[in-house]
């Protein structure tokens, strides 16, 4: 799993390598500055008390050089690593979205929106941290530790061995043990965060309904319980982290004592002088910096594995509606022919459409009506290649729907539903979704056709009026007519109208129907509704009765 993740990140390997090199240089400068300063101060003190004379300028210049390198290198490292991290974050989010898009909506139906949001945000944040929190400290340690060991080897092999062993124990042994202990809590914490995000989304989006139904307190209690469970896991992991920090402090103390015992003989024999002893002690003390971030890196590694598992679970999901290997060209005519259509939402569920047959000539409008739950909207889901069908045939202009890729099929349709989605931006931007290159006169013409232009002109900001979250700043009729204006702009040959007047009062319904009447001119249309006024737009009506296989042909005499 981590190999796969690192492969994804390999595209930015050059700035990543530069960040690791800068981090290693800064760490070496820190340790060298500490050791050299200790040696210099001790040597100068001995020289002042009649000890051996030392060359002053070279070590003084080296100290200044290390100080400058540390400052400049730290700045360069921060700029490089954070820029690289942001690039990786953007790359990972785009990569995941490219895999999410073909799954929608059928493949994502089993996920809660809050959980998907957590995977897109929190889990991706964990994945991009694999560089900043894992690759960077590990790579830096692998460069710095051998360099320090080789330098210490010049003075004492035992000291070099003690330093290597202590750093290995503090940087690898203790973190590995913590990862093993925390593996299960980390996985549980990741799931709990996703569940908590899902509850919060439900709570905020349905606040009014929960409040009216008297269920707000119950859902709030569920959210609080989920948050407390996640907090308990975080506290549990924090305790283990604190124990790891205490263990590393103990290891450092043992290293110093061991090192002093190891060099006591050379100091006693005079082969190792006082300033060199001070330098070795400070180098050993400073060397712990090279592994100080490794426990956090191991923890981040465990979190990354859990997050990567959740991300790859979605990324590896197969779309329920498969794209054709050799897509057919877009149809040149726009009649619709459905034969013996069988469709179900899950293999263990009964079919929602069983043997459905109908046809719509080009330019005609077929009204489809029937009880709720009978499968009317499912027909539109099949036509838009949102959901697969089990058997039967669906053809647009003589071209099998299964031979059209999703984008080609959906380009044929303009959709107006009872709950059109309006983005929390301006009327202008919501219109441009249908035709990004439309100029302002064309936008106003679409609004005129939808019987909305006069109302938009009375708004202080006109086309730049914000519609609010889910279009809450507009009335239901205005939102519906804005969707109709988008359909005019898209100018698709086939209209799919799903309860376009549901929930509207009679005057608003008449206004919307007049706009729809203009919209359907010259276009093939499927109109789903149970309202007689809306069905008056249809040239023929297909009633879907409950309880038997449903068949109908476009034939006014047959449908009555």
NUTORRO-790213 format. One record per residue (C-alpha): x, y, z. Coordinates in steps of 0.05 Angstrom, whole numbers, plus 5000, padded with zeros to 4 digits. Layout:
XYZ
...
//
This chain:
500050005000
505550485018
509450294956
503350474915
502751144951
510051304941
509351134867
503751654863
508352164896
514451994853
512552504800
515153054847
521552684866
526453244849
523653764897
522653214949
529953014943
532053744948
527953825012
531153205042
538153455024
536754135055
533953825118
540053385125
544653975114
541054385167
541353815218
548753705205
549954455213
546254455279
550153855307
556754105280
555554805308
554054505377
560254055377
565054555347
562655105394
563854655454
570754475430
572455205415
570155465483
573754905520
580154995480
580055745490
579055655565
584955185570
589155655527
587556225574
589955805633
596655635602
594455065559
596554935487
595455505438
590255415383
589155725315
583356205327
580856435259
579055775225
574455505279
571356195290
569856245215
567155535215
562455705272
559856315235
559255905171
555155355206
550655885238
549356205170
548255535137
543355335191
539255975182
539356005106
538455255099
532555245146
529155785105
530555415040
528254765070
521655065094
520255385027
522054764987
518454255031
512054645040
511554814966
512654084950
507453875001
502254344971
503754064902
502953354927
496453544961
493653824897
496053224857
492952724905
486253084909
485753124833
487752384828
482352174877
476952614845
478552314776
476951634806
470851874844
467452194785
466251554745
463151224807
457751754817
452251674833
451250914835
458050724860
457951244916
450951094940
453450654997
457751215026
455151785069
456852475043
460252655108
464652035104
466452205032
468252915054
472752635108
476252195058
477152775010
479753245064
482452905126
484952265094
488152635036
491453095086
494252475120
496852215053
500352865034
503652835103
507352215081
512752675051
513053215104
512252755164
515252095139
519752155078
523152795100
525352605171
527151885151
531152115090
534752645131
536452145186
539251645135
543952185109
546052485175
547051885221
552551545178
556152205172
556252305248
558351585259
564251655212
566452295247
566051975316
569751375291
575951805284
576151905359
573051265388
570050655355
566250495419
563151195420
561051125347
557850445362
554250705424
551551305385
549150855328
545850355375
542450905416
539951265354
537450615324
533750445389
530851145397
529351255323
527150555303
525950085361
521450525405
517450805346
516450105316
513749865383
509050455388
506450325318
504849605335
501249815398
497450385364
495650035298
488649845319
486950505355
489450895294
484750495249
478950595296
480451345302
480351415226
473451085222
470751485281
472852145248
469251945185
462951755224
463252405263
463852815199
457852435170
453552585231
455553325229
453453375156
446753065172
445853515232
447354165194
443654005130
437353755163
437354225223
430354495211
427253805203
430853515263
428554115304
421254055283
421153305294
424153375363
430052955344
435453495347
437553315418
438052575400
442352705339
446653205377
447752675430
449952185377
454852695349
457552845419
458252095434
462051995369
466552595384
467952335455
469751645427
474651965378
477452395434
478451785478
482351445422
486552075413
487952105488
489951365487
494751485430
497552115464
499251705526
503151205485
506651785451
508652085518
511351405540
515451385476
518352075491
520151865561
523551235534
527751645486
529952115542
532151505581
535951235521
539551905513
541851875586
544351165577
548051375514
551651935550
553651485609
555950945561
559951435520
563451725581
565351025604
567850855534
572451465529
574951455601
580951025581
583251465523
582352095566
586451765622
591951575573
592052275543
590152045473
583652445478
584253145506
579153555544
576353985486
575453355444
571653025501
567053625506
565953595431
564252855432
559352945489
555853515453
555853135387
552452545421
547453015454
546153375388
545652725348
539052575382
536153135339
537052685278
531952185305
527652665346
522252685292
522351935276
517251735329
512352225299
514351965230
512551255250
506051495279
504651875215
506451255176
501150855214
495951405203
497851435130
496850695121
489850735151
488051345109
491051025047
486850415058
480450835060
482651234999
484650634957
478250284976
474450824937
479650914883
479650164867
472050104865
469449904797
464050354766
457350004764
456250274694
462050044651
464650474595
464750144526
471549914500
470050214431
464950774440
460050904384
459351584351
453852034378
447051894346
444552334289
437252284308
434052304377
428251804381
428351364443
426850614441
426650194504
425249444499
424048944556
428049354605
429749024672
433349434725
434649334798
438749734848
441949134882
442648404864
438748184926
432948664913
426948564867
427148934800
424549634802
423349594727
421048924699
420148854625
418849584610
417849754537
416350424505
418550864447
418651614435
419251894365
423952474354
420853134374
415252814414
413952844488
412052224528
408952334597
410351794648
406051744710
404651244765
405051134840
411151354880
416550824881
414250494816
420850664780
419451294741
425951644761
429650994751
428151054677
431951724676
437651414716
438450884663
438051374605
443451814636
447951204649
447751344723
445450634739
446349984700
440549564675
440248814679
437248624612
433448914553
435549444504
435750204505
437150574440
437851314424
437051454350
438350724335
444950724375
445050254435
445950654499
451050154524
455650334465
455751074484
460651304538
457751684596
459752374573
457052274503
450452014530
449452574581
451153094528
444652904495
440353114554
438053744588
434853584656
429753974697
427953644763
423653814822
429953964863
435054264815
441854364847
443855084850
450955264872
452055784925
454356304876
451156814829
445556714779
450656854724
455356304748
449655804755
447555954683
454655894656
455055184681
450654984622
454555404571
461155694596
462156124534
455256454534
455557214532
450957664572
445557764518
444957004511
444156934587
438557444587
435257104528
435356444566
432156794626
426957104581
425156414552
424656154624
420156744645
425256954697
428657564665
423758084692
424757844764
432357824757
432358534731
428858774794
434258464838
439558984860
445458564834
441858284773
445657704743
450657754800
445457614853
447657034897
442656464901
444756214970
446155504993
441955024951
438455644921
435255854988
435356594967
430556424910
423456184913
421855474891
418955734825
424956174812
429755604825
425755154777
425755694723
433255804733
434155064718
429755154656
434155734633
440255284640
436654774596
435455314544
442855484545
445154764539
440554674478
440753914483
436353514436
432953104490
429453364552
428652964616
423453294661
422752984730
416753264768
418453974743
412354294776
412053894840
410854334901
408954964862
402555354871
397755404812
400056094785
407455904789
405955234758
402755574698
408756024690
413555424693
409255014645
409255594595
416855604598
417254854591
412554874531
417455344496
423254914517
420554264489
419254534420
423254124370
426153674425
424752964445
422252954517
420752494574
416252814626
415352474694
409552764734
403052584768
400053284760
394853334704
396954044686
404153824674
402053204635
398153644587
404953804555
405653074534
403552804466
402252124498
402051844568
405051204595
401850994660
405850514702
400950114744
403549714802
403948964804
405148714734
410148784677
409349464646
409149544571
407150134528
408450404459
407851124435
400751054408
395351544427
389651074409
392650534453
393850994512
387251334505
//
